[in-house]
Amino acid sequence: MSRRRTWKQSGCYVWRTRKPHAFLGISMRWLLPVAVLIGLALWVTDQPWWLALIILFFGGRHFAYCGETSSRYHRDRQHRYGGGTYGHTAKMWADLDPKVYPLPCLLPWWAPGRKTQEWLYIKLLLPVYNVQHNRTNPRRISLRSQEVQRWGRDYTGLKANVLRALARGVLMLGLLALAGWVLLQNVGQ
């Protein structure tokens, strides 16, 4: 008799990848403390502290894909390198430094339970590359757009959309300049 698999061996999982258009690509471990410090500074100076939450949009990684499987080991390799039972190719986002994380899953050996939890995680995390159960996500990237983006990354050798990255960088610098100006105005009073 075989042992039942644990939720780390089978069940639900989420992939996080680098955002292809993130100019600065700052890690959340740096963005969260910076956002908290700027929020505290704004709060102390009687400014709207919630403006500091805008900084979190400049993170360098996002939820890419969420799914369920009975064997995470094999499914991870199918996403990265292709292959498997049906001979699929690697996912279009496999070149964006993907990292997979197991999600807690009740009854990981029961397929209907895994599928229900997958649906719940997709609705909660809003991954950008999921096509099924993800139609209401405004950030969702269609399969055709995924192919075009991958082709662009492969053709140019760049792993970023330069114009969008430049616009994002200018916006980030503008927000930092605005926060600095607000702080300087209130310190002088």
N, CA, C and O atoms as a DFTB+ gen file, in Angstrom:
756 C
 N C O
     1  1       0.845      -1.184       0.000
     2  2       0.000       0.000       0.000
     3  2       0.884       1.238       0.000
     4  3       1.825       1.338       0.787
     5  1       0.579       2.179      -0.882
     6  2       1.400       3.391      -0.990
     7  2       0.950       4.437       0.034
     8  3      -0.205       4.483       0.457
     9  1       1.908       5.262       0.404
    10  2       1.611       6.338       1.351
    11  2       0.844       7.464       0.657
    12  3       1.007       7.693      -0.541
    13  1       0.031       8.143       1.404
    14  2      -0.649       9.308       0.856
    15  2       0.337      10.459       0.769
    16  3       1.192      10.622       1.639
    17  1       0.217      11.254      -0.279
    18  2       1.112      12.388      -0.475
    19  2       0.719      13.542       0.431
    20  3      -0.453      13.716       0.766
    21  1       1.711      14.325       0.819
    22  2       1.454      15.518       1.623
    23  2       1.190      16.699       0.704
    24  3       1.361      16.586      -0.510
    25  1       0.779      17.826       1.259
    26  2       0.470      18.989       0.439
    27  2       1.715      19.619      -0.163
    28  3       1.601      20.458      -1.057
    29  1       2.907      19.239       0.302
    30  2       4.123      19.750      -0.327
    31  2       4.535      18.896      -1.529
    32  3       5.307      19.355      -2.371
    33  1       4.031      17.666      -1.621
    34  2       4.334      16.792      -2.755
    35  2       3.274      16.883      -3.841
    36  3       3.587      16.773      -5.027
    37  1       2.042      17.082      -3.451
    38  2       0.962      17.249      -4.412
    39  2      -0.013      18.259      -3.831
    40  3      -0.045      18.477      -2.620
    41  1      -0.786      18.858      -4.676
    42  2      -1.734      19.865      -4.212
    43  2      -1.646      21.115      -5.062
    44  3      -1.415      21.036      -6.268
    45  1      -1.830      22.267      -4.440
    46  2      -1.844      23.537      -5.149
    47  2      -0.469      24.200      -5.048
    48  3       0.277      23.984      -4.093
    49  1      -0.157      25.007      -6.053
    50  2       1.126      25.702      -6.098
    51  2       0.939      27.037      -6.794
    52  3      -0.046      27.237      -7.505
    53  1       1.868      27.944      -6.597
    54  2       1.848      29.231      -7.285
    55  2       3.263      29.531      -7.769
    56  3       4.237      29.301      -7.053
    57  1       3.361      30.043      -8.984
    58  2       4.627      30.480      -9.555
    59  2       4.705      31.995      -9.460
    60  3       3.742      32.695      -9.773
    61  1       5.839      32.490      -9.034
    62  2       6.115      33.931      -9.064
    63  2       7.261      34.154     -10.039
    64  3       8.269      33.448      -9.996
    65  1       7.106      35.134     -10.914
    66  2       8.145      35.434     -11.893
    67  2       8.503      36.906     -11.827
    68  3       7.808      37.722     -11.222
    69  1       9.610      37.208     -12.469
    70  2      10.009      38.603     -12.601
    71  2       9.047      39.283     -13.564
    72  3       8.663      38.704     -14.580
    73  1       8.664      40.502     -13.245
    74  2       7.818      41.250     -14.172
    75  2       8.684      41.663     -15.354
    76  3       9.734      42.277     -15.164
    77  1       8.261      41.337     -16.571
    78  2       9.126      41.668     -17.707
    79  2       9.251      43.168     -17.941
    80  3      10.206      43.604     -18.583
    81  1       8.331      43.958     -17.448
    82  2       8.358      45.396     -17.684
    83  2       8.810      46.193     -16.466
    84  3       8.783      47.424     -16.498
    85  1       9.224      45.523     -15.393
    86  2       9.628      46.242     -14.189
    87  2      11.027      46.809     -14.375
    88  3      11.999      46.061     -14.473
    89  1      11.122      48.112     -14.421
    90  2      12.386      48.789     -14.668
    91  2      13.341      48.617     -13.494
    92  3      14.493      48.218     -13.665
    93  1      12.851      48.920     -12.319
    94  2      13.708      48.843     -11.148
    95  2      13.735      47.439     -10.571
    96  3      14.768      46.995     -10.071
    97  1      12.621      46.741     -10.635
    98  2      12.566      45.369     -10.165
    99  2      12.986      45.201      -8.716
   100  3      13.750      44.293      -8.391
   101  1      12.499      46.058      -7.854
   102  2      12.897      46.040      -6.450
   103  2      12.178      44.910      -5.729
   104  3      10.986      44.685      -5.940
   105  1      12.895      44.217      -4.896
   106  2      12.334      43.109      -4.147
   107  2      11.377      43.626      -3.077
   108  3      11.551      44.724      -2.548
   109  1      10.358      42.811      -2.767
   110  2       9.386      43.198      -1.743
   111  2      10.023      43.316      -0.367
   112  3       9.529      44.061       0.479
   113  1      11.108      42.595      -0.131
   114  2      11.758      42.694       1.178
   115  2      12.350      44.079       1.395
   116  3      12.605      44.474       2.533
   117  1      12.573      44.822       0.310
   118  2      13.025      46.215       0.439
   119  2      11.860      47.183       0.329
   120  3      11.831      48.203       1.017
   121  1      10.898      46.870      -0.533
   122  2       9.776      47.784      -0.744
   123  2       8.877      47.906       0.481
   124  3       8.422      49.006       0.797
   125  1       8.612      46.809       1.171
   126  2       7.722      46.869       2.340
   127  2       8.263      47.777       3.440
   128  3       7.520      48.632       3.922
   129  1       9.524      47.635       3.863
   130  2      10.025      48.552       4.896
   131  2      10.057      50.012       4.433
   132  3       9.776      50.921       5.214
   133  1      10.402      50.230       3.160
   134  2      10.421      51.600       2.644
   135  2       9.012      52.185       2.658
   136  3       8.824      53.338       3.046
   137  1       8.017      51.395       2.236
   138  2       6.635      51.873       2.238
   139  2       6.174      52.173       3.659
   140  3       5.480      53.164       3.886
   141  1       6.550      51.327       4.621
   142  2       6.169      51.567       6.022
   143  2       6.825      52.844       6.548
   144  3       6.172      53.647       7.215
   145  1       8.104      53.034       6.253
   146  2       8.798      54.237       6.728
   147  2       8.224      55.510       6.113
   148  3       8.020      56.503       6.810
   149  1       7.967      55.480       4.826
   150  2       7.376      56.660       4.176
   151  2       5.962      56.881       4.693
   152  3       5.554      58.023       4.909
   153  1       5.205      55.796       4.895
   154  2       3.860      55.934       5.458
   155  2       3.889      56.540       6.851
   156  3       3.058      57.392       7.167
   157  1       4.829      56.119       7.690
   158  2       4.964      56.710       9.025
   159  2       5.346      58.180       8.951
   160  3       4.824      59.009       9.697
   161  1       6.269      58.496       8.034
   162  2       6.664      59.903       7.880
   163  2       5.486      60.758       7.425
   164  3       5.310      61.881       7.899
   165  1       4.686      60.235       6.514
   166  2       3.501      60.979       6.064
   167  2       2.479      61.104       7.186
   168  3       1.842      62.147       7.332
   169  1       2.319      60.048       7.980
   170  2       1.357      60.075       9.079
   171  2       1.770      61.083      10.153
   172  3       0.934      61.816      10.680
   173  1       3.070      61.113      10.473
   174  2       3.574      62.042      11.484
   175  2       3.387      63.482      11.040
   176  3       3.119      64.358      11.862
   177  1       3.525      63.731       9.747
   178  2       3.374      65.091       9.230
   179  2       1.939      65.404       8.813
   180  3       1.705      66.361       8.074
   181  1       0.990      64.617       9.274
   182  2      -0.445      64.816       9.004
   183  2      -0.779      64.839       7.506
   184  3      -1.620      65.616       7.056
   185  1      -0.113      63.984       6.760
   186  2      -0.399      63.817       5.342
   187  2      -1.098      62.472       5.163
   188  3      -1.044      61.630       6.060
   189  1      -1.749      62.255       4.030
   190  2      -2.394      60.953       3.813
   191  2      -1.352      59.834       3.717
   192  3      -0.617      59.751       2.732
   193  1      -1.291      58.983       4.729
   194  2      -0.282      57.933       4.814
   195  2      -0.434      56.875       3.738
   196  3       0.542      56.226       3.364
   197  1      -1.656      56.693       3.232
   198  2      -1.927      55.638       2.270
   199  2      -1.239      55.883       0.931
   200  3      -1.169      54.974       0.104
   201  1      -0.729      57.092       0.704
   202  2       0.015      57.352      -0.532
   203  2       1.285      56.494      -0.608
   204  3       1.798      56.226      -1.694
   205  1       1.781      56.071       0.553
   206  2       2.974      55.224       0.575
   207  2       2.709      53.857      -0.040
   208  3       3.650      53.178      -0.450
   209  1       1.457      53.442      -0.112
   210  2       1.128      52.142      -0.695
   211  2       1.384      52.089      -2.201
   212  3       1.487      51.007      -2.780
   213  1       1.486      53.262      -2.832
   214  2       1.770      53.309      -4.267
   215  2       3.124      52.684      -4.564
   216  3       3.326      52.114      -5.637
   217  1       4.041      52.787      -3.630
   218  2       5.388      52.249      -3.822
   219  2       5.361      50.744      -4.077
   220  3       6.222      50.224      -4.786
   221  1       4.392      50.047      -3.512
   222  2       4.334      48.590      -3.656
   223  2       4.092      48.151      -5.100
   224  3       4.367      47.004      -5.451
   225  1       3.578      49.058      -5.942
   226  2       3.359      48.709      -7.342
   227  2       4.662      48.604      -8.130
   228  3       4.655      48.146      -9.272
   229  1       5.764      49.017      -7.545
   230  2       7.043      48.967      -8.231
   231  2       7.834      47.717      -7.891
   232  3       9.044      47.662      -8.114
   233  1       7.157      46.717      -7.355
   234  2       7.813      45.450      -7.051
   235  2       8.275      44.760      -8.323
   236  3       7.703      44.958      -9.394
   237  1       9.294      43.965      -8.196
   238  2       9.884      43.334      -9.361
   239  2       9.325      41.967      -9.706
   240  3       9.657      41.428     -10.762
   241  1       8.478      41.379      -8.847
   242  2       7.934      40.059      -9.110
   243  2       6.419      40.088      -8.918
   244  3       5.882      40.943      -8.214
   245  1       5.749      39.140      -9.555
   246  2       4.299      39.045      -9.405
   247  2       3.860      37.587      -9.477
   248  3       4.628      36.707      -9.869
   249  1       2.610      37.352      -9.092
   250  2       2.042      36.017      -9.200
   251  2       1.809      35.729     -10.677
   252  3       1.056      36.441     -11.341
   253  1       2.451      34.695     -11.186
   254  2       2.369      34.399     -12.609
   255  2       1.328      33.332     -12.914
   256  3       0.489      33.516     -13.795
   257  1       1.376      32.222     -12.194
   258  2       0.517      31.094     -12.542
   259  2       0.200      30.305     -11.289
   260  3       1.061      30.105     -10.433
   261  1      -1.030      29.862     -11.188
   262  2      -1.482      29.079     -10.042
   263  2      -2.120      27.802     -10.589
   264  3      -2.851      27.841     -11.578
   265  1      -1.842      26.685      -9.948
   266  2      -2.400      25.433     -10.436
   267  2      -2.447      24.362      -9.366
   268  3      -2.148      24.606      -8.197
   269  1      -2.837      23.152      -9.801
   270  2      -2.905      22.004      -8.904
   271  2      -2.342      20.794      -9.627
   272  3      -2.400      20.708     -10.854
   273  1      -1.797      19.859      -8.861
   274  2      -1.198      18.678      -9.450
   275  2      -1.145      17.545      -8.442
   276  3      -1.226      17.763      -7.233
   277  1      -1.007      16.328      -8.960
   278  2      -0.815      15.183      -8.071
   279  2       0.668      14.896      -7.863
   280  3       1.025      14.117      -6.980
   281  1       1.541      15.517      -8.669
   282  2       2.988      15.366      -8.504
   283  2       3.667      16.681      -8.846
   284  3       3.882      17.000     -10.015
   285  1       3.996      17.423      -7.830
   286  2       4.599      18.737      -8.037
   287  2       5.959      18.622      -8.738
   288  3       6.313      19.479      -9.547
   289  1       6.710      17.578      -8.433
   290  2       8.033      17.379      -9.035
   291  2       7.934      17.362     -10.559
   292  3       8.679      18.076     -11.231
   293  1       7.026      16.557     -11.110
   294  2       6.892      16.439     -12.562
   295  2       6.236      17.683     -13.169
   296  3       6.608      18.116     -14.260
   297  1       5.275      18.246     -12.468
   298  2       4.573      19.418     -13.008
   299  2       5.504      20.621     -13.093
   300  3       5.414      21.405     -14.037
   301  1       6.387      20.775     -12.129
   302  2       7.345      21.880     -12.168
   303  2       8.233      21.787     -13.405
   304  3       8.493      22.797     -14.058
   305  1       8.693      20.599     -13.727
   306  2       9.544      20.417     -14.902
   307  2       8.766      20.613     -16.205
   308  3       9.324      21.087     -17.194
   309  1       7.490      20.253     -16.210
   310  2       6.679      20.488     -17.403
   311  2       6.531      21.982     -17.670
   312  3       6.598      22.415     -18.820
   313  1       6.332      22.774     -16.613
   314  2       6.201      24.221     -16.805
   315  2       7.503      24.838     -17.301
   316  3       7.486      25.688     -18.192
   317  1       8.620      24.423     -16.738
   318  2       9.911      25.031     -17.089
   319  2      10.485      24.556     -18.410
   320  3      10.996      25.359     -19.191
   321  1      10.406      23.240     -18.674
   322  2      11.121      22.682     -19.816
   323  2      10.220      22.035     -20.860
   324  3      10.685      21.682     -21.944
   325  1       8.942      21.875     -20.549
   326  2       8.038      21.212     -21.479
   327  2       8.036      19.708     -21.268
   328  3       8.595      19.200     -20.296
   329  1       7.407      19.013     -22.182
   330  2       7.355      17.554     -22.091
   331  2       6.101      17.090     -21.392
   332  3       5.076      17.771     -21.418
   333  1       6.182      15.943     -20.774
   334  2       5.020      15.379     -20.088
   335  2       4.252      14.443     -20.990
   336  3       4.716      14.084     -22.072
   337  1       3.084      14.051     -20.544
   338  2       2.263      13.082     -21.258
   339  2       1.873      13.568     -22.642
   340  3       1.875      12.787     -23.594
   341  1       1.537      14.849     -22.767
   342  2       1.023      15.370     -24.030
   343  2       2.069      16.115     -24.845
   344  3       1.738      16.674     -25.891
   345  1       3.314      16.140     -24.402
   346  2       4.397      16.758     -25.163
   347  2       4.289      18.265     -25.301
   348  3       4.657      18.812     -26.340
   349  1       3.798      18.943     -24.285
   350  2       3.684      20.394     -24.342
   351  2       5.059      21.057     -24.321
   352  3       6.039      20.467     -23.866
   353  1       5.114      22.271     -24.813
   354  2       6.347      23.058     -24.724
   355  2       6.378      23.768     -23.373
   356  3       5.389      23.776     -22.639
   357  1       7.508      24.354     -23.062
   358  2       7.631      25.113     -21.817
   359  2       6.684      26.310     -21.860
   360  3       6.325      26.788     -22.936
   361  1       6.289      26.781     -20.702
   362  2       5.401      27.942     -20.638
   363  2       6.112      29.184     -21.164
   364  3       7.338      29.270     -21.112
   365  1       5.351      30.134     -21.664
   366  2       5.916      31.350     -22.233
   367  2       6.643      32.199     -21.193
   368  3       7.498      33.011     -21.545
   369  1       6.315      32.019     -19.936
   370  2       6.923      32.809     -18.872
   371  2       8.102      32.087     -18.223
   372  3       8.631      32.559     -17.216
   373  1       8.519      30.962     -18.777
   374  2       9.577      30.157     -18.160
   375  2      10.939      30.842     -18.191
   376  3      11.843      30.419     -17.471
   377  1      11.117      31.877     -18.993
   378  2      12.400      32.575     -19.042
   379  2      12.483      33.749     -18.066
   380  3      13.490      34.457     -18.041
   381  1      11.452      33.961     -17.272
   382  2      11.403      35.117     -16.369
   383  2      11.795      34.766     -14.932
   384  3      11.193      35.266     -13.982
   385  1      12.785      33.922     -14.779
   386  2      13.292      33.507     -13.462
   387  2      12.162      33.044     -12.539
   388  3      11.958      33.635     -11.478
   389  1      11.432      32.008     -12.920
   390  2      10.290      31.582     -12.104
   391  2      10.727      30.850     -10.836
   392  3      11.739      30.150     -10.807
   393  1       9.929      31.039      -9.803
   394  2      10.102      30.316      -8.542
   395  2       8.723      29.797      -8.138
   396  3       7.730      30.521      -8.219
   397  1       8.669      28.544      -7.704
   398  2       7.399      27.926      -7.348
   399  2       7.305      27.792      -5.838
   400  3       8.297      27.522      -5.160
   401  1       6.091      27.987      -5.320
   402  2       5.835      27.881      -3.891
   403  2       4.612      26.999      -3.675
   404  3       3.582      27.216      -4.314
   405  1       4.701      26.011      -2.792
   406  2       3.523      25.188      -2.487
   407  2       2.521      25.999      -1.668
   408  3       2.896      26.790      -0.802
   409  1       1.259      25.788      -1.957
   410  2       0.189      26.441      -1.203
   411  2      -0.477      25.399      -0.312
   412  3      -0.595      24.240      -0.709
   413  1      -0.910      25.783       0.873
   414  2      -1.598      24.816       1.737
   415  2      -2.817      24.232       1.020
   416  3      -3.592      24.952       0.390
   417  1      -2.965      22.935       1.129
   418  2      -4.033      22.247       0.416
   419  2      -4.625      21.164       1.322
   420  3      -3.906      20.289       1.803
   421  1      -5.918      21.230       1.546
   422  2      -6.611      20.180       2.284
   423  2      -6.860      19.013       1.336
   424  3      -7.219      19.222       0.178
   425  1      -6.678      17.820       1.804
   426  2      -6.907      16.603       1.017
   427  2      -6.167      16.642      -0.326
   428  3      -6.814      16.588      -1.373
   429  1      -4.825      16.737      -0.326
   430  2      -4.093      16.861      -1.584
   431  2      -4.172      15.638      -2.489
   432  3      -3.839      15.727      -3.670
   433  1      -4.601      14.517      -1.966
   434  2      -4.716      13.303      -2.773
   435  2      -6.056      13.211      -3.487
   436  3      -6.245      12.308      -4.301
   437  1      -6.992      14.112      -3.212
   438  2      -8.335      14.070      -3.777
   439  2      -8.467      15.128      -4.869
   440  3      -8.467      16.322      -4.569
   441  1      -8.578      14.714      -6.128
   442  2      -8.572      15.632      -7.274
   443  2      -9.678      16.690      -7.219
   444  3      -9.376      17.859      -7.462
   445  1     -10.941      16.357      -6.914
   446  2     -11.959      17.414      -6.853
   447  2     -11.662      18.470      -5.780
   448  3     -11.948      19.652      -5.970
   449  1     -11.095      18.042      -4.671
   450  2     -10.726      18.999      -3.632
   451  2      -9.618      19.924      -4.082
   452  3      -9.646      21.120      -3.795
   453  1      -8.631      19.370      -4.796
   454  2      -7.534      20.202      -5.319
   455  2      -8.052      21.202      -6.328
   456  3      -7.639      22.361      -6.314
   457  1      -8.950      20.779      -7.206
   458  2      -9.478      21.679      -8.237
   459  2     -10.281      22.824      -7.628
   460  3     -10.203      23.958      -8.100
   461  1     -11.044      22.534      -6.591
   462  2     -11.798      23.587      -5.908
   463  2     -10.859      24.585      -5.247
   464  3     -11.079      25.795      -5.321
   465  1      -9.823      24.083      -4.609
   466  2      -8.867      24.977      -3.960
   467  2      -8.058      25.768      -4.986
   468  3      -7.707      26.923      -4.744
   469  1      -7.760      25.148      -6.135
   470  2      -7.071      25.879      -7.203
   471  2      -7.921      27.064      -7.646
   472  3      -7.411      28.176      -7.786
   473  1      -9.210      26.833      -7.867
   474  2     -10.127      27.899      -8.273
   475  2     -10.108      29.025      -7.247
   476  3     -10.074      30.200      -7.613
   477  1     -10.129      28.669      -5.959
   478  2     -10.110      29.658      -4.885
   479  2      -8.814      30.460      -4.883
   480  3      -8.843      31.681      -4.727
   481  1      -7.689      29.794      -5.053
   482  2      -6.399      30.487      -5.080
   483  2      -6.284      31.403      -6.299
   484  3      -5.707      32.486      -6.199
   485  1      -6.819      30.990      -7.435
   486  2      -6.781      31.842      -8.625
   487  2      -7.590      33.109      -8.384
   488  3      -7.161      34.199      -8.764
   489  1      -8.746      32.980      -7.764
   490  2      -9.576      34.154      -7.468
   491  2      -8.920      35.065      -6.440
   492  3      -9.092      36.283      -6.490
   493  1      -8.171      34.487      -5.511
   494  2      -7.547      35.254      -4.442
   495  2      -6.243      35.924      -4.881
   496  3      -6.033      37.103      -4.593
   497  1      -5.376      35.201      -5.565
   498  2      -4.046      35.708      -5.912
   499  2      -3.989      36.453      -7.245
   500  3      -3.055      37.219      -7.480
   501  1      -4.971      36.239      -8.116
   502  2      -5.043      36.876      -9.425
   503  2      -3.752      36.753     -10.226
   504  3      -3.151      37.771     -10.568
   505  1      -3.312      35.538     -10.532
   506  2      -2.095      35.384     -11.331
   507  2      -2.317      35.872     -12.759
   508  3      -3.418      35.736     -13.293
   509  1      -1.297      36.430     -13.377
   510  2      -1.479      37.086     -14.667
   511  2      -1.488      36.126     -15.848
   512  3      -2.055      36.467     -16.886
   513  1      -0.887      34.942     -15.743
   514  2      -0.817      34.037     -16.885
   515  2      -1.858      32.930     -16.861
   516  3      -1.919      32.144     -17.806
   517  1      -2.672      32.836     -15.830
   518  2      -3.747      31.847     -15.818
   519  2      -4.834      32.273     -16.795
   520  3      -5.232      33.438     -16.818
   521  1      -5.306      31.345     -17.589
   522  2      -6.374      31.651     -18.542
   523  2      -7.711      31.199     -17.974
   524  3      -8.679      31.958     -18.012
   525  1      -7.784      29.981     -17.450
   526  2      -9.054      29.495     -16.930
   527  2      -9.331      30.081     -15.548
   528  3      -8.401      30.310     -14.774
   529  1     -10.574      30.320     -15.243
   530  2     -11.060      30.868     -13.968
   531  2     -10.503      32.261     -13.677
   532  3     -10.543      32.701     -12.529
   533  1      -9.990      32.960     -14.676
   534  2      -9.300      34.215     -14.411
   535  2      -9.757      35.322     -15.348
   536  3      -9.008      36.270     -15.584
   537  1     -10.950      35.227     -15.880
   538  2     -11.436      36.190     -16.871
   539  2     -11.651      37.593     -16.297
   540  3     -11.558      38.576     -17.031
   541  1     -11.935      37.698     -15.010
   542  2     -12.225      39.008     -14.424
   543  2     -10.967      39.750     -13.983
   544  3     -11.064      40.893     -13.537
   545  1      -9.807      39.143     -14.094
   546  2      -8.557      39.779     -13.687
   547  2      -8.158      40.822     -14.735
   548  3      -7.903      40.459     -15.883
   549  1      -8.098      42.106     -14.371
   550  2      -7.740      43.130     -15.360
   551  2      -6.275      43.037     -15.802
   552  3      -5.923      43.566     -16.857
   553  1      -5.427      42.386     -15.029
   554  2      -4.015      42.253     -15.374
   555  2      -3.717      40.978     -16.161
   556  3      -2.568      40.731     -16.528
   557  1      -4.740      40.169     -16.421
   558  2      -4.538      38.885     -17.109
   559  2      -3.923      39.116     -18.485
   560  3      -4.297      40.041     -19.206
   561  1      -2.969      38.252     -18.831
   562  2      -2.292      38.326     -20.121
   563  2      -2.760      37.134     -20.946
   564  3      -2.600      35.986     -20.534
   565  1      -3.337      37.408     -22.108
   566  2      -3.885      36.338     -22.951
   567  2      -2.747      35.479     -23.523
   568  3      -1.581      35.874     -23.507
   569  1      -3.115      34.306     -24.022
   570  2      -2.112      33.411     -24.597
   571  2      -1.401      34.052     -25.783
   572  3      -0.189      33.900     -25.941
   573  1      -2.138      34.753     -26.597
   574  2      -1.534      35.428     -27.765
   575  2      -0.543      36.500     -27.312
   576  3       0.547      36.617     -27.871
   577  1      -0.921      37.276     -26.304
   578  2      -0.007      38.301     -25.790
   579  2       1.224      37.674     -25.160
   580  3       2.323      38.218     -25.272
   581  1       1.055      36.540     -24.500
   582  2       2.205      35.835     -23.926
   583  2       3.186      35.439     -25.025
   584  3       4.397      35.596     -24.870
   585  1       2.655      34.922     -26.141
   586  2       3.521      34.523     -27.249
   587  2       4.252      35.720     -27.834
   588  3       5.444      35.637     -28.127
   589  1       3.546      36.835     -28.005
   590  2       4.163      38.036     -28.562
   591  2       5.248      38.569     -27.635
   592  3       6.329      38.944     -28.088
   593  1       4.960      38.601     -26.344
   594  2       5.959      39.075     -25.384
   595  2       7.186      38.170     -25.376
   596  3       8.312      38.664     -25.333
   597  1       6.988      36.866     -25.414
   598  2       8.119      35.931     -25.412
   599  2       8.925      36.089     -26.687
   600  3      10.156      36.087     -26.651
   601  1       8.240      36.226     -27.813
   602  2       8.940      36.428     -29.073
   603  2       9.790      37.694     -28.998
   604  3      10.937      37.697     -29.445
   605  1       9.235      38.768     -28.437
   606  2       9.979      40.018     -28.304
   607  2      11.210      39.864     -27.421
   608  3      12.274      40.401     -27.730
   609  1      11.063      39.130     -26.322
   610  2      12.216      38.909     -25.437
   611  2      13.279      38.064     -26.123
   612  3      14.473      38.326     -25.975
   613  1      12.853      37.054     -26.873
   614  2      13.812      36.204     -27.567
   615  2      14.469      36.934     -28.740
   616  3      15.666      36.773     -28.979
   617  1      13.694      37.732     -29.468
   618  2      14.196      38.416     -30.661
   619  2      15.191      39.512     -30.306
   620  3      16.250      39.618     -30.924
   621  1      14.853      40.322     -29.314
   622  2      15.711      41.459     -28.966
   623  2      16.802      41.093     -27.972
   624  3      17.806      41.797     -27.867
   625  1      16.617      40.012     -27.251
   626  2      17.571      39.669     -26.209
   627  2      17.310      40.436     -24.928
   628  3      17.948      40.182     -23.906
   629  1      16.364      41.382     -24.979
   630  2      15.988      42.143     -23.789
   631  2      14.879      41.395     -23.076
   632  3      14.002      40.813     -23.715
   633  1      14.918      41.410     -21.775
   634  2      13.843      40.779     -21.027
   635  2      12.916      41.829     -20.439
   636  3      12.282      41.590     -19.411
   637  1      12.832      42.990     -21.081
   638  2      11.960      44.051     -20.589
   639  2      11.450      44.877     -21.764
   640  3      12.139      45.013     -22.775
   641  1      10.271      45.416     -21.636
   642  2       9.735      46.376     -22.588
   643  2      10.345      47.724     -22.215
   644  3      10.013      48.285     -21.171
   645  1      11.226      48.244     -23.050
   646  2      12.039      49.402     -22.698
   647  2      11.180      50.652     -22.488
   648  3      11.397      51.384     -21.522
   649  1      10.224      50.908     -23.357
   650  2       9.406      52.114     -23.213
   651  2       8.565      52.071     -21.937
   652  3       8.485      53.062     -21.210
   653  1       7.948      50.943     -21.671
   654  2       7.146      50.825     -20.460
   655  2       8.040      50.909     -19.222
   656  3       7.654      51.505     -18.216
   657  1       9.220      50.320     -19.293
   658  2      10.152      50.384     -18.172
   659  2      10.610      51.820     -17.930
   660  3      10.735      52.246     -16.782
   661  1      10.860      52.561     -18.998
   662  2      11.265      53.955     -18.857
   663  2      10.145      54.789     -18.245
   664  3      10.390      55.620     -17.370
   665  1       8.918      54.565     -18.706
   666  2       7.780      55.293     -18.133
   667  2       7.596      54.962     -16.659
   668  3       7.310      55.846     -15.852
   669  1       7.757      53.714     -16.314
   670  2       7.622      53.300     -14.918
   671  2       8.717      53.926     -14.052
   672  3       8.450      54.361     -12.932
   673  1       9.941      53.972     -14.567
   674  2      11.045      54.596     -13.831
   675  2      10.821      56.079     -13.622
   676  3      11.083      56.597     -12.536
   677  1      10.336      56.774     -14.652
   678  2      10.045      58.203     -14.515
   679  2       8.943      58.432     -13.492
   680  3       9.023      59.367     -12.695
   681  1       7.920      57.594     -13.503
   682  2       6.841      57.698     -12.525
   683  2       7.355      57.469     -11.111
   684  3       6.979      58.188     -10.185
   685  1       8.215      56.467     -10.944
   686  2       8.783      56.179      -9.621
   687  2       9.599      57.363      -9.115
   688  3       9.466      57.758      -7.956
   689  1      10.442      57.931      -9.971
   690  2      11.245      59.084      -9.568
   691  2      10.355      60.280      -9.240
   692  3      10.636      61.031      -8.306
   693  1       9.280      60.455     -10.010
   694  2       8.343      61.542      -9.724
   695  2       7.668      61.371      -8.372
   696  3       7.530      62.335      -7.619
   697  1       7.244      60.144      -8.059
   698  2       6.611      59.894      -6.760
   699  2       7.584      60.095      -5.610
   700  3       7.216      60.650      -4.575
   701  1       8.819      59.650      -5.782
   702  2       9.826      59.867      -4.737
   703  2      10.115      61.354      -4.559
   704  3      10.267      61.821      -3.430
   705  1      10.194      62.106      -5.661
   706  2      10.415      63.546      -5.577
   707  2       9.236      64.233      -4.886
   708  3       9.433      65.143      -4.081
   709  1       8.018      63.802      -5.196
   710  2       6.835      64.378      -4.553
   711  2       6.826      64.095      -3.060
   712  3       6.526      64.984      -2.262
   713  1       7.154      62.856      -2.671
   714  2       7.200      62.512      -1.248
   715  2       8.282      63.322      -0.531
   716  3       8.067      63.793       0.586
   717  1       9.434      63.485      -1.166
   718  2      10.500      64.298      -0.571
   719  2      10.103      65.759      -0.429
   720  3      10.411      66.398       0.577
   721  1       9.418      66.283      -1.439
   722  2       8.981      67.687      -1.388
   723  2       7.965      67.900      -0.270
   724  3       8.040      68.886       0.462
   725  1       7.002      66.962      -0.138
   726  2       6.004      67.053       0.932
   727  2       6.672      67.009       2.300
   728  3       6.312      67.776       3.193
   729  1       7.634      66.124       2.468
   730  2       8.350      66.030       3.753
   731  2       9.140      67.298       4.042
   732  3       9.145      67.775       5.176
   733  1       9.811      67.852       3.029
   734  2      10.580      69.089       3.240
   735  2       9.673      70.266       3.564
   736  3      10.033      71.115       4.380
   737  1       8.523      70.329       2.949
   738  2       7.588      71.420       3.238
   739  2       7.089      71.360       4.672
   740  3       6.931      72.396       5.317
   741  1       6.840      70.157       5.178
   742  2       6.319      70.017       6.525
   743  2       7.398      70.101       7.595
   744  3       7.104      70.465       8.734
   745  1       8.634      69.774       7.257
   746  2       9.727      69.894       8.228
   747  2      10.056      71.351       8.470
   748  3      10.423      71.729       9.582
   749  1       9.930      72.169       7.451
   750  2      10.242      73.598       7.580
   751  2       9.213      74.377       8.385
   752  3       9.486      75.515       8.767
   753  1       8.051      73.816       8.655
   754  2       7.004      74.554       9.383
   755  2       7.129      74.438      10.855
   756  3       6.320      75.005      11.589
